[in-house]
Amino acid sequence: GLRQIAEQVGHFSLLVRELQESQEADGEDEEEEFDPSQVPDFLSLTQEDAEVTWKWLIKWAGEVLRPNYLGGRRSPWRPCWYLHRRVVLELIWCCACWHWAYSVKKAPPSRAADWATRWLPHLEAFLAKHLEPCGAGETYTVGGKSVARLHRHPEKYAAAFAYPYSPDHQPEPWETDPERPRPLTPLGELVAMDIARRPKAETKTDSDSE
């Protein structure tokens, strides 16, 4: 009778409410997770987010970009890519575009077409312009012996950035002397320096959530 119908309606209403709450909770969890198809704001990342972003970028550059798209003798890629902040910023959004085309479920084919015909050619031209002058480096001779293979940046790239994070500003790891070649700062060391100079994430307290 009517009582049975009312009980069924109440039961279904409860199920709908539980389903909505579950979906909202899942949505909150997804927002907290790193989305490889989103472009992070590299200039304002915290230490924790910068570590995630660097790992994401280095993995893509080493496993996807170089072996599949930038191979060959005429490749514009250079081993000093991470020392050029402008290049890092360009690679970040290109990495997100690639993931937006290939890592997102049910992504339309037009995204892959955009990557192949628009963003990849742009990236190749950009790298050729910004990295090609760097070359492979030079071998120096001391006492008749070749002691080191050093890298030369023929242009000053250091003026691109300044970190506002602390008054005791460290020299930019991107800074180089165009007249004095030097060994490349290892990638791991550069990343550690970049992360260390960034602010730590603010810790939320119970009062903040009220």
DANOR-V468110 format. One record per residue. N is the residue number from 1. D_CENTER is the distance of its C-alpha to the mean C-alpha in whole Angstrom. Layout:
BEGIN
N,D_CENTER / N,D_CENTER
END
This chain:
BEGIN
1,62 / 2,60 / 3,59 / 4,58 / 5,56 / 6,55 / 7,54 / 8,52 / 9,50 / 10,49 / 11,48 / 12,45 / 13,44 / 14,43 / 15,41 / 16,40 / 17,39 / 18,37 / 19,35 / 20,34 / 21,33 / 22,31 / 23,29 / 24,28 / 25,27 / 26,25 / 27,23 / 28,23 / 29,21 / 30,19 / 31,18 / 32,17 / 33,15 / 34,11 / 35,11 / 36,9 / 37,11 / 38,10 / 39,8 / 40,7 / 41,9 / 42,7 / 43,11 / 44,12 / 45,11 / 46,13 / 47,13 / 48,13 / 49,10 / 50,8 / 51,9 / 52,8 / 53,4 / 54,5 / 55,7 / 56,6 / 57,4 / 58,7 / 59,9 / 60,9 / 61,10 / 62,12 / 63,14 / 64,14 / 65,13 / 66,15 / 67,18 / 68,18 / 69,18 / 70,18 / 71,21 / 72,24 / 73,26 / 74,25 / 75,21 / 76,19 / 77,17 / 78,17 / 79,17 / 80,16 / 81,13 / 82,11 / 83,14 / 84,13 / 85,11 / 86,12 / 87,11 / 88,7 / 89,8 / 90,9 / 91,7 / 92,4 / 93,8 / 94,9 / 95,7 / 96,8 / 97,11 / 98,12 / 99,12 / 100,14 / 101,16 / 102,16 / 103,15 / 104,17 / 105,21 / 106,23 / 107,21 / 108,23 / 109,24 / 110,23 / 111,19 / 112,20 / 113,22 / 114,20 / 115,17 / 116,20 / 117,22 / 118,20 / 119,16 / 120,16 / 121,19 / 122,18 / 123,15 / 124,18 / 125,20 / 126,17 / 127,16 / 128,20 / 129,21 / 130,18 / 131,18 / 132,22 / 133,24 / 134,22 / 135,24 / 136,24 / 137,26 / 138,29 / 139,32 / 140,34 / 141,38 / 142,39 / 143,43 / 144,43 / 145,40 / 146,37 / 147,34 / 148,31 / 149,28 / 150,27 / 151,24 / 152,25 / 153,23 / 154,26 / 155,24 / 156,23 / 157,19 / 158,20 / 159,21 / 160,18 / 161,17 / 162,19 / 163,18 / 164,20 / 165,20 / 166,23 / 167,26 / 168,26 / 169,23 / 170,22 / 171,22 / 172,19 / 173,17 / 174,17 / 175,20 / 176,23 / 177,26 / 178,27 / 179,30 / 180,30 / 181,27 / 182,26 / 183,24 / 184,20 / 185,19 / 186,17 / 187,14 / 188,14 / 189,16 / 190,14 / 191,11 / 192,14 / 193,16 / 194,13 / 195,13 / 196,16 / 197,17 / 198,15 / 199,17 / 200,18 / 201,18 / 202,21 / 203,24 / 204,25 / 205,29 / 206,32 / 207,33 / 208,30 / 209,30 / 210,34
END
